């Protein structure tokens, strides 16, 4: 989708090279009736019947996976990354369609694969929103553009993240940002590179829209690497290896 986003027009070539379809996974209403209170397997059966009657190449039901045991399902789950998805969605056959978060009800469960992770350096910060409006809580992270033994290397930004820290950690980082700010660009503060964090993300892809040439999906902070010096943070080569 990245190749199609932002284009004013879509030519024949990109339509052929990057086709898209709608994958429908549930049916909430049918012929004016609310189906959310019906069992999941009934909604799914009716959804498949409806899609089949449409005879459309761009409307398809989401695939249904089956397994003989948990080990079989776990093996299938490991293929998630190559398919560009976060993991596997498990649903009770008789589950209703809940409103809002339903994970505590135990009827739907997102069985995610372990995230990718790299150690990155905080180089920019800006204030957050809501209760974080007074704190520098939104950060831009970078990796090195060369190996540790390179004579000259610079930090290249590749991701922004704002979640993952505790309130106490956020206050400590905020204090460091204020002490190490070297320049401001509107709401953004450029800081002296002193902080390293382990970043986790669900996916990675090449991108011409980013200076690093790489885009990551759903980045968040896994932990503050207070034990690691900036010089030992990861490089672009580490990210490029994750593409393979």
C-alpha positions as CSV (number, residue, x, y, z in Angstrom):
1,X,0.0,0.0,0.0
2,X,2.9,2.4,0.6
3,X,3.5,2.6,-3.1
4,X,-0.1,3.8,-3.7
5,X,-0.6,6.1,-0.7
6,X,-0.2,9.8,-1.5
7,X,-0.5,9.4,-5.3
8,X,-3.0,11.8,-7.0
9,X,-3.5,9.3,-9.9
10,X,-3.0,5.6,-10.2
11,X,-1.8,4.4,-13.6
12,X,-2.3,1.0,-15.2
13,X,1.1,-0.2,-14.2
14,X,0.8,0.4,-10.4
15,X,-2.7,-0.9,-10.4
16,X,-1.3,-4.1,-12.0
17,X,1.8,-4.3,-9.8
18,X,0.2,-3.4,-6.5
19,X,-3.4,-4.7,-6.5
20,X,-5.6,-4.3,-3.5
21,X,-8.6,-6.2,-2.2
22,X,-11.0,-5.8,0.7
23,X,-10.7,-8.7,3.1
24,X,-13.9,-8.9,5.1
25,X,-13.8,-10.9,8.4
26,X,-17.2,-10.4,10.0
27,X,-20.8,-9.5,9.3
28,X,-22.4,-7.0,11.7
29,X,-25.7,-6.3,9.9
30,X,-27.7,-8.1,7.2
31,X,-30.9,-6.9,5.5
32,X,-31.6,-4.4,8.2
33,X,-31.0,-6.8,11.1
34,X,-28.3,-6.5,13.7
35,X,-26.2,-9.7,13.6
36,X,-23.7,-8.8,16.4
37,X,-25.6,-10.9,18.9
38,X,-25.4,-14.0,16.7
39,X,-22.7,-16.7,17.1
40,X,-19.5,-16.1,15.2
41,X,-19.8,-19.2,13.1
42,X,-23.3,-18.1,11.9
43,X,-22.0,-14.6,11.0
44,X,-19.1,-16.1,9.2
45,X,-21.2,-18.5,7.1
46,X,-23.6,-15.7,6.1
47,X,-20.6,-13.4,5.2
48,X,-19.1,-16.1,2.9
49,X,-22.5,-16.6,1.2
50,X,-22.8,-12.8,0.7
51,X,-19.4,-12.4,-0.7
52,X,-19.8,-15.4,-3.1
53,X,-23.1,-13.8,-4.4
54,X,-21.2,-10.5,-5.2
55,X,-18.8,-12.3,-7.5
56,X,-16.3,-9.5,-7.1
57,X,-12.5,-9.9,-7.5
58,X,-11.8,-7.1,-5.0
59,X,-14.1,-8.4,-2.1
60,X,-12.9,-11.5,-0.4
61,X,-13.4,-13.2,2.9
62,X,-10.4,-13.3,5.3
63,X,-8.7,-16.7,5.3
64,X,-9.7,-19.2,8.0
65,X,-6.9,-21.3,9.5
66,X,-7.4,-24.7,11.1
67,X,-5.0,-26.9,13.0
68,X,-5.0,-30.3,14.5
69,X,-3.3,-29.1,17.7
70,X,-1.6,-26.1,19.3
71,X,1.8,-27.0,17.8
72,X,0.3,-27.0,14.3
73,X,-1.2,-23.6,14.9
74,X,2.1,-22.3,16.3
75,X,3.9,-23.4,13.2
76,X,1.4,-21.6,11.0
77,X,1.7,-18.5,13.2
78,X,5.5,-18.4,12.5
79,X,4.6,-17.6,8.8
80,X,2.9,-14.4,9.8
81,X,5.9,-12.2,9.2
82,X,6.4,-13.4,5.6
83,X,2.7,-12.6,5.0
84,X,3.0,-9.1,6.4
85,X,0.7,-9.7,9.4
86,X,1.1,-9.4,13.1
87,X,0.1,-12.9,14.1
88,X,-3.0,-15.0,14.3
89,X,-6.5,-14.1,15.6
90,X,-8.2,-16.8,17.7
91,X,-12.0,-16.6,18.0
92,X,-14.5,-18.8,19.9
93,X,-17.0,-20.2,17.4
94,X,-20.0,-19.2,19.5
95,X,-18.6,-15.7,20.4
96,X,-20.8,-12.6,19.9
97,X,-19.4,-9.4,18.3
98,X,-18.4,-7.3,21.3
99,X,-18.2,-3.5,21.4
100,X,-14.8,-2.0,22.3
101,X,-12.1,-4.1,23.9
102,X,-13.2,-7.6,24.4
103,X,-9.9,-9.4,25.3
104,X,-11.0,-9.7,29.0
105,X,-14.0,-11.7,27.9
106,X,-11.7,-14.4,26.6
107,X,-13.6,-14.9,23.3
108,X,-11.1,-13.2,20.9
109,X,-7.4,-13.3,21.3
110,X,-4.7,-11.8,19.1
111,X,-1.8,-14.3,19.2
112,X,1.1,-12.0,18.0
113,X,4.5,-13.0,16.9
114,X,7.5,-11.6,18.8
115,X,8.4,-8.1,17.5
116,X,11.5,-7.1,15.7
117,X,13.8,-5.1,17.9
118,X,16.9,-2.8,17.6
119,X,18.8,-0.5,20.0
120,X,18.3,3.1,18.8
121,X,19.4,6.6,19.9
122,X,17.0,9.3,20.9
123,X,17.8,12.5,18.8
124,X,14.5,14.5,18.8
125,X,11.7,15.0,21.3
126,X,8.5,17.0,21.5
127,X,5.8,17.4,24.1
128,X,2.9,14.9,24.2
129,X,-0.9,15.5,24.4
130,X,-3.4,15.3,27.1
131,X,-1.9,14.4,30.5
132,X,1.5,14.3,28.7
133,X,1.2,17.9,27.4
134,X,3.8,19.2,29.8
135,X,6.3,16.4,29.2
136,X,8.7,15.6,26.4
137,X,7.2,12.2,25.7
138,X,7.2,11.8,21.8
139,X,10.6,10.8,20.5
140,X,12.4,10.4,17.2
141,X,15.0,7.6,17.1
142,X,18.0,7.0,14.9
143,X,20.6,4.3,14.1
144,X,24.2,4.7,12.9
145,X,24.9,4.8,9.1
146,X,28.1,2.7,9.5
147,X,29.8,0.1,11.7
148,X,31.5,1.0,15.0
149,X,34.9,1.0,13.4
150,X,33.9,3.5,10.6
151,X,36.1,6.6,10.7
152,X,33.1,8.9,10.2
153,X,29.5,8.0,10.8
154,X,26.3,9.8,11.6
155,X,22.9,9.0,13.2
156,X,20.1,8.5,10.7
157,X,16.5,8.9,12.0
158,X,14.2,6.0,11.1
159,X,11.3,5.9,13.6
160,X,9.1,7.8,16.0
161,X,7.6,6.3,19.2
162,X,5.8,7.6,22.3
163,X,4.6,4.4,24.1
164,X,6.3,1.9,26.3
165,X,7.8,3.9,29.2
166,X,6.5,4.1,32.7
167,X,5.5,7.5,34.1
168,X,8.6,7.6,36.2
169,X,10.9,6.8,33.2
170,X,9.1,9.5,31.2
171,X,9.7,12.1,33.8
172,X,13.4,11.2,33.9
173,X,13.7,11.3,30.2
174,X,11.9,14.6,30.1
175,X,14.5,16.1,32.5
176,X,17.4,14.8,30.4
177,X,15.8,16.2,27.2
178,X,15.5,19.7,28.8
179,X,19.2,19.6,29.9
180,X,20.6,18.3,26.6
181,X,18.5,20.3,24.1
182,X,20.8,22.0,21.6
183,X,18.3,23.4,19.1
184,X,14.6,23.8,18.6
185,X,12.5,23.6,15.5
186,X,9.0,24.7,16.5
187,X,7.7,22.1,18.9
188,X,10.6,19.8,18.2
189,X,13.8,19.8,20.3
190,X,17.1,18.4,19.0
191,X,19.1,16.8,21.8
192,X,22.6,15.7,22.4
193,X,22.6,11.9,21.7
194,X,22.9,10.3,25.1
195,X,20.0,8.0,25.5
196,X,19.6,4.5,24.0
197,X,16.3,2.5,23.9
198,X,15.4,-0.9,22.6
199,X,12.6,-0.3,20.1
200,X,10.2,-3.0,19.1
201,X,8.1,-3.0,15.9
202,X,5.8,-5.4,14.0
203,X,7.0,-5.0,10.5
204,X,9.8,-3.4,8.3
205,X,9.9,-2.4,4.7
206,X,11.9,-0.4,2.2
207,X,10.6,3.2,1.8
208,X,11.6,6.0,-0.5
209,X,9.7,8.5,1.7
210,X,12.1,8.1,4.6
211,X,15.7,9.4,4.8
212,X,16.9,6.0,6.2
213,X,15.2,4.2,3.2
214,X,13.3,2.1,5.8
215,X,9.9,2.3,7.4
216,X,8.8,0.3,10.5
217,X,5.3,-0.5,11.6
218,X,3.9,0.2,15.1
219,X,7.2,1.2,16.8
220,X,7.3,1.4,20.6
221,X,9.9,1.4,23.4
222,X,10.5,-1.9,24.9
223,X,13.1,-0.7,27.5
224,X,15.5,2.0,28.3
225,X,19.0,0.7,27.7
226,X,20.8,2.7,30.4
227,X,23.5,0.0,30.3
228,X,24.4,0.7,26.6
229,X,26.6,3.6,25.4
230,X,25.4,5.5,22.3
231,X,28.3,4.3,20.3
232,X,27.0,0.7,20.6
233,X,23.6,1.4,19.3
234,X,22.6,-0.5,16.1
235,X,23.2,0.5,12.5
236,X,21.3,0.7,9.3
237,X,22.9,-2.6,8.4
238,X,21.0,-4.2,11.3
239,X,17.7,-2.9,10.0
240,X,18.6,-4.0,6.5
241,X,19.3,-7.5,7.7
242,X,15.8,-7.7,9.2
243,X,14.4,-7.1,5.7
244,X,15.7,-10.5,4.5
